Amino acid sequence: MRRSALVLCGATVVLAGAVTAVPAEAGTSLTASPALAAAKVSWKKCGTENSPTLQCGSVKVPLDYAHPKGRQITLALSRVPHTAKKYQGPLLVNPGGPGGSGLTLAGFVAGSLPKAVASQYDVIGFDPRGVGKSSPALDCKPGYFNPVRPASVPKTAAIEKANLERAKSFAAACGRKYASVLPYINTINAVKDMDSIRKSLGAKKINYFGYSYGTYLGQVYAKLFPGNVRRLVLDSIVDPDGVWYDANISQDYAFDARQKALMAWIAKYDSTYKLGTDPAKIEAKWYAMQAQLAKTPAGGKVGAAELEDTFIPGGYYNGYWPDLAKAFAAYVNDKNAAPLVEAYESLAAIDASGDNGYSVYTAVQCRDASWPRDWKQWQKDNWAVYKKAPFMAWSNAWYNAPCAFWPTKTLKPVNVANSKLPPVLLFQATNDAATPYQGGVTVHRLLKHSSLVVEQGGGNHGISLSGNACLDKYLAKYLTDGTVPRGHGTADAVCKKLPDPKPAAAQPATASALTGASTPATAAQGGDELHQLLGFRG
């Protein structure tokens, strides 16, 4: 997802040698797996204040579907059971990632849909293989993102070497710890797990609602098991033509545009932030702040790389803009770094669950498709992006760099083109950075009976159940009776975007949207809770 500056002298640094080899899987077959006798899930109460009827359970699935009676792994499940007389079956939900936990999302979806709609479904959350409460749960190198990391832009050979060594060490650690597991952590096996969940629920077909990477799970599930799909909702759509190297390059340009949108928003509210009225000059102040933090990290925690991590969430969700702007202004205008440190700790600091999520992220993306193994290719591509879109170019590159040294063989991306499905509902914002607009257009073309609902001018990632009544009307109608809009041209229906937030009045600059102390501005967006669940980098 990011790029930076210098080419490494000598460029022969660290290619594939020093990683622990992982046995290659004979191949993850696209064909349906052998029939297995599915044990029913035993549900237990695990309600929370927000989801009092939530239940928890688990199901065992084969590590290797080619050997269904071999080693078994455990998937953690959650459920909000239906209450209406009319029952429309299980609705599986996924927040993205790869590496995102879906257990809490079940309660959110059930509580956010109209009661009359949600009550007709068993809303099912799940932790995909390797994630969260599923077992085994991956954690390749605890503390990999501990601050302060090397700056991302490799302006010197030493910076580039430090980042390369970090990426190599992470790939090697995964290979050492999970040699017997890594070949089986991939999207194809994850969707086979979804079908195992279907069997364990005793359902002939499933309904599915996925955000972000969860849309790719939905696309691949529909390809492998088209006859098992009843209804399919995909929100903020992965472009299957870019899996995964090209998709990250596309993100770089889109996130740079969203960062510029934030700068323009700050300029609009100069009376509040006092950073100026020219977005370009405000952006220059941001990069000057980054350069200063590279020399003297704020609070011993927020260096140049951590600053990027702190502002990337603003590209996912504009509800964070007021807090990010306050932290930016406090640092530049008042020489006060405390709000910036607070924002980093709330939005960007990685805990054990984050370590787990990143481990699964790399395991899936590095296995799903081929990545350049020659670092010179990464240098060429990422410097080219950096010249045009510097904000996240090299940061994103280093985030994905372990894939250059990953110790498993790679699979081929799935051709998700599909004419065998019932009507499918797609949601896409035109200015989404994490999954750029073209992904929605591409999938609309590839899924023959799909309908695309576009949020015109919207830049948030994850747009349904996020406060836009126009979008949610189409979602509720579809889940009620399968009806989708049918239009002409690229989009079948268009909704206006929600207004951008306004500055939060007289509050300290913290990432309140994530900590739960929502400001009036972010609360008006209606998306705080959703974006806590979706997380970032997904």
GIPE-V256212 format. One record per run of one state. SS is the DSSP state (A for helix, B for strand, O for the rest). FROM is the first residue (numbers start at 1). LEN is the number of residues. If there is no record, write none. Layout:
BEGIN
((SS | FROM | LEN) (SS | FROM | LEN))
END
This chain:
BEGIN
((O | 1 | 1) (B | 2 | 1) (O | 3 | 13) (A | 16 | 3) (O | 19 | 25) (B | 44 | 2) (O | 46 | 8) (B | 54 | 9) (O | 63 | 2) (A | 65 | 3) (O | 68 | 4) (B | 72 | 9) (O | 81 | 9) (B | 90 | 5) (O | 95 | 6) (B | 101 | 1) (O | 102 | 1) (A | 103 | 10) (O | 113 | 2) (A | 115 | 4) (O | 119 | 3) (B | 122 | 6) (O | 128 | 7) (B | 135 | 1) (O | 136 | 21) (A | 157 | 21) (O | 178 | 4) (A | 182 | 3) (O | 185 | 2) (A | 187 | 14) (O | 201 | 5) (B | 206 | 6) (O | 212 | 1) (A | 213 | 12) (O | 225 | 1) (A | 226 | 3) (B | 229 | 7) (O | 236 | 4) (A | 240 | 3) (O | 243 | 2) (A | 245 | 24) (O | 269 | 1) (A | 270 | 4) (O | 274 | 5) (A | 279 | 17) (O | 296 | 2) (B | 298 | 1) (O | 299 | 3) (B | 302 | 1) (O | 303 | 1) (A | 304 | 13) (O | 317 | 1) (A | 318 | 17) (O | 335 | 3) (A | 338 | 10) (O | 348 | 4) (A | 352 | 17) (O | 369 | 6) (A | 375 | 14) (O | 389 | 4) (A | 393 | 13) (O | 406 | 12) (B | 418 | 1) (O | 419 | 5) (B | 424 | 6) (O | 430 | 8) (A | 438 | 9) (B | 447 | 1) (O | 448 | 2) (B | 450 | 7) (O | 457 | 12) (A | 469 | 13) (O | 482 | 11) (B | 493 | 4) (O | 497 | 15) (A | 512 | 4) (O | 516 | 4) (A | 520 | 6) (O | 526 | 2) (A | 528 | 7) (O | 535 | 4))
END
